[in-house]
């Protein structure tokens, strides 16, 4: 995990030199493929919608929607299994510079995730479901415009999960509530 965070930091510094910080139309939409290394790891589609009024940051903000497949490794000291599921995140992003939709930003998301397990192990069939809600899900990143419409968007952050009681063979004791994450998005603005 530390190597991933160092890698994302290096990418942020390296690409910031090439970033174009021209003003974008406030109604710009960015559609991206995303990957986030965490617990669970996420990969999917992200949509960022242009300008929106939010508290004191009227021209600084945009709205995000991430729909991702999730993958979680579960280890209860007896068996190690891998589960698959989905995650939906909705939130706001605040940019550092007024009227710009690139450069340094902070974002916070509300998330729901559900992961199903169904795997044969030496101890028998392992079945269950792990799910959580998250209201404390923050990232800092650097949205980089490459060329006219291509966007590279690395970020790092953390997630504090409010777990729903595990079902089946899942015991939430073996899953961390507070996790760090790093991710990257590659997309197209129009």
C-alpha positions in Angstrom: 0.0 0.0 0.0 2.9 2.4 0.8 4.4 1.8 -2.6 1.0 2.6 -4.3 0.8 5.9 -2.3 4.3 6.9 -3.3 3.6 6.0 -6.9 0.5 8.2 -7.0 2.4 11.0 -5.3 5.2 10.7 -8.0 2.6 10.7 -10.8 0.9 13.9 -9.3 4.3 15.8 -9.2 5.4 14.5 -12.6 2.3 15.3 -14.6 1.6 18.6 -12.9 4.2 20.2 -15.1 2.3 19.2 -18.3 -1.2 20.0 -17.0 -3.2 22.5 -18.9 -5.1 24.8 -16.5 -7.4 26.6 -19.0 -10.9 27.4 -17.9 -13.4 24.8 -18.8 -17.0 25.4 -19.6 -18.9 25.1 -16.3 -21.2 22.6 -17.9 -18.4 20.2 -18.8 -19.0 16.5 -18.3 -16.1 14.0 -17.8 -16.7 10.3 -18.3 -13.8 8.1 -17.0 -12.7 4.6 -16.4 -11.6 4.3 -12.7 -9.5 2.0 -10.6 -9.1 2.4 -6.8 -6.8 0.1 -4.8 -8.3 -0.3 -1.3 -10.3 -2.8 0.7 -12.4 -3.5 -1.4 -10.6 -2.6 -4.7 -12.9 -0.9 -7.2 -12.9 -0.7 -11.0 -15.7 0.9 -13.0 -17.1 4.1 -14.6 -17.1 7.6 -13.2 -19.1 10.6 -14.3 -18.3 14.2 -13.2 -20.9 16.8 -14.0 -20.0 20.5 -14.4 -20.6 23.4 -12.1 -23.0 23.3 -9.2 -23.7 25.6 -6.3 -22.6 24.2 -3.0 -22.2 26.2 0.2 -19.5 28.9 -0.3 -17.9 27.2 -3.3 -20.3 28.1 -6.1 -17.9 28.1 -9.1 -15.5 25.6 -7.6 -17.6 22.4 -7.4 -18.8 19.5 -9.5 -20.9 16.4 -8.7 -19.5 12.9 -9.0 -21.1 9.5 -9.6 -19.0 6.4 -9.5 -20.4 2.9 -10.3 -17.9 0.2 -9.8 -17.4 -3.5 -9.5 -15.7 -4.4 -6.2 -13.3 -7.2 -5.2 -12.6 -8.0 -1.6 -10.1 -10.6 -0.1 -11.4 -12.1 3.1 -9.2 -13.9 5.6 -10.6 -15.2 8.9 -7.4 -17.1 9.8 -9.0 -20.4 8.6 -9.7 -19.7 5.0 -8.8 -17.1 2.4 -11.5 -16.3 -0.1 -12.2 -13.6 -2.7 -15.6 -12.0 -3.1 -17.1 -9.9 -5.9 -19.8 -7.2 -5.8 -20.5 -3.6 -6.6 -20.1 -0.1 -5.1 -22.0 3.1 -5.8 -20.6 6.5 -4.8 -22.1 9.9 -5.1 -20.5 13.1 -3.9 -18.9 16.6 -4.5 -15.6 17.8 -5.7 -14.1 21.2 -4.8 -11.3 22.6 -6.9 -8.6 24.9 -5.7 -9.0 27.6 -8.4 -12.2 29.4 -9.1 -13.9 28.6 -12.4 -11.5 25.7 -13.2 -12.3 22.0 -13.4 -8.7 20.8 -13.4 -5.8 21.0 -10.9 -5.9 20.2 -7.2 -9.2 19.2 -5.7 -10.8 17.7 -2.5 -13.7 15.3 -2.8 -16.1 13.6 -0.5 -18.4 10.8 -1.3 -21.3 8.9 0.2 -20.9 5.2 -0.7 -22.7 1.8 -0.5 -21.0 -1.4 -1.3 -22.0 -5.1 -1.3 -19.7 -8.1 -1.8 -20.9 -11.7 -2.2 -18.8 -14.8 -1.4 -19.4 -18.3 -2.7 -16.3 -20.4 -2.9 -15.4 -24.0 -2.2 -12.5 -24.3 0.4 -10.8 -27.3 2.0 -13.2 -26.7 5.0 -16.3 -26.8 2.8 -18.4 -24.2 0.9 -17.9 -20.6 2.1 -20.9 -18.4 1.5 -21.8 -14.9 2.7 -22.3 -11.2 2.1 -20.3 -8.2 3.4 -21.8 -4.7 2.9 -21.2 -1.2 4.2 -22.3 2.4 4.0 -19.8 5.2 4.2 -20.4 8.9 4.9 -16.7 9.7 5.6 -15.0 8.9 2.3 -12.5 11.7 1.3 -9.8 12.1 -1.4 -7.3 14.6 -2.5 -6.3 14.5 -6.1 -5.0 16.4 -9.1 -7.0 16.4 -12.3 -4.7 16.8 -15.3 -5.9 17.8 -18.8 -3.8 16.2 -21.5 -4.4 17.6 -24.9 -7.8 19.0 -25.7 -10.2 16.5 -24.0 -8.2 13.7 -22.3 -8.2 13.7 -18.5 -5.8 11.9 -16.1 -7.0 12.0 -12.5 -4.9 10.4 -9.8 -6.0 10.6 -6.1 -5.3 9.3 -2.6 -7.6 9.2 0.4 -9.4 7.2 3.1 -12.7 5.6 3.8 -14.4 4.9 7.1 -17.0 2.2 6.6 -20.2 1.6 8.7 -20.6 -2.1 8.2 -23.9 -3.9 7.9 -23.9 -7.2 9.9 -22.2 -9.9 7.8 -24.4 -12.6 6.5 -23.6 -16.3 6.2 -20.0 -17.1 7.0 -18.9 -13.5 7.1 -17.8 -12.0 10.4 -17.1 -8.3 10.2 -14.3 -8.7 12.8 -12.0 -9.7 10.0 -12.5 -6.6 7.8 -11.1 -3.2 8.6 -13.5 -0.3 9.1 -10.9 2.4 8.3 -8.9 1.9 5.1 -6.6 4.1 2.9 -7.0 4.1 -0.8 -5.3 5.4 -4.0 -6.7 5.5 -7.4 -6.6 6.8 -10.9 -9.1 7.8 -13.5 -8.6 8.1 -17.3 -11.3 9.9 -19.1 -12.7 12.2 -21.7 -14.3 15.6 -21.2 -17.0 17.1 -23.5 
